[in-house]
């Protein structure tokens, strides 16, 4: 359908329709703009919600339950969902809203141009109509005057009383009026022809062309509206796979919930290690005067109840209760009202009036062992950090020794001494808590043997940073042969009541003479067992491995990870042929085993 032929006389309606179409497109743009604002606000509120419910530092112990961990994972996925809503809003703003705004501006300019052209054509036609009407009125006036002049001439010619001069005058006037009428008639005919030609061209060619341009513009507007609606759907569809992954992650997190495991964790958290109290003995007051007391009930399987052979008299009920039921974690009458049952698991634990001692002896046996193991793990982690810091200082010192322009090697000595003191203090604390743990387990304390061990932690166990400088620093040459020259492995996590073997300390070496005098030979460690495998890794880039202690690798090559990055950017790996060395951490992708 062509607007030029079908709507030739609907100029005003077409102008109004095109204006309404542009307004509608602009309205759609405003709708999408407001939707973007809603998406951004929704994402921000989701993030605030997740942040407000995310566990705080003091609540970390509570989130060991599988249900609590699943809740945290669910919140993480919801936080990712919020990010996808932000992506939708950003893409809608950059593609749809911006495109509609630019297109609306172009449509307004194009419509204005076409309407101005149509208005000009309309004015031309109206001007032609005005000229035609003017010539027609002039012709009608000349025609009436000519008729009147002719009538007067005929009357004068028939009147015998008029002179010949008067008759001739009337005849000349009539002839003049007839000539003027004929001229007006010709002018009117000419103007009529022009007007008819212009009108024909106006309604068959000029206005149809203008209407056709407006029709094309309006159809283009509709097509663009269709395009932007499809783009809005595609923008949201593109984030659909990520949204589905988030939803799958929520489902996976829910499937990780294990009620039995949570029950085991509750037992592990609150188990005191005490035996239930024995039956309360019967105290016969009638025989108390005679110095003897009768007892009723059988002795239980615990450590309480019954009279002691070395005691002067039987225990009273109050004594039994005070001795067997007043340790932290048991059902003492003084603490009974303060206990929250199993719901105490979801509340931050407090000391409940007990003073925390260095050896945690105020805790029940099981809880004491747990606290000691956590303390040992904490000290091991601190030792690892200090050892890694010492490795960095040693590497810096070697660099300063090689190039004095970079710095003075003596400036590192103070930091090395301070680091050595920290490591000594940490090793003493480690041995102390290992003794506490051995005492809690009923085992003899591990002696502080002056022996090198793969897992031992020494402030002079120089790592790979020292090995790189062995050619210029002879002090470190003996250390390069030792397997324990790398940063110690992370401590083995404690699961259940199993007790890890306590790592032993080693002597502190302050110079190469002390190291040599200890009698430790590099050959002693040649047959030591290999470091355990922590996971696997895959090379992302090629590495030449020209520095000492490193090994080359090619893109896509796979290794076993035997020592993690300690903060210096290097990871220790092993090939299938048991070749070991260091590679840049940023050059590999690491996949750790779940039990590491």
Secondary structure, 3 states (H helix, E strand, C coil): CCHHHHCCCCHHHHHHHHHHHHHHHHHHHHHHHHHHHHHHHHHHHHHHHHHHHCCCHHHHHHHHCHHHHHHHHHHHHHHHHHHHHHHHHHHHHHHHHHHHHHHHHHHHHHHHHHHHHHHHHHHHHHHHHHHHHHHHHHHHHHHHHHHHHHHHHHHHHHCCCCCHHHHHHHHHHHHHHHHHHHHHHHHHHHHHHHHHHHHHHHHHHHHHHHHHHHHHHHHHHHHHHHHHHHHHHHHHHHCHHHHHHHHHHHHHHHHCCCHHHHHHHHHHHHCCCCCCCCCCCCCCHHHHHHCCCCCCCCCCCCCCCCCCCCCCCCCCHHHHHHHHCCCCCCCCCCCHHHCCHHHHHHCCCCCCCCCCCCCCCCCCHHHHHHHHHHHHHHHHHHHHHHHHHHHHHHHHHHHHHHCCCCCCHHHHHHHHHHHHHHHHHHHHHHHHHHHHHHHHHCCCCCCCCCCCCCCCCCCCCCCHHHHCCCCCCHHHCCHHHCHHHCCCCCCCCCCCCCCCCCCCCCCCCCCHHHHHHCCCCHHHHCCCCCCCCCEEEEECCCECCCCCCECCECCCCEEEEEECCCCCCEEEEECCCCCEEEEEHHHEEEEECCCC
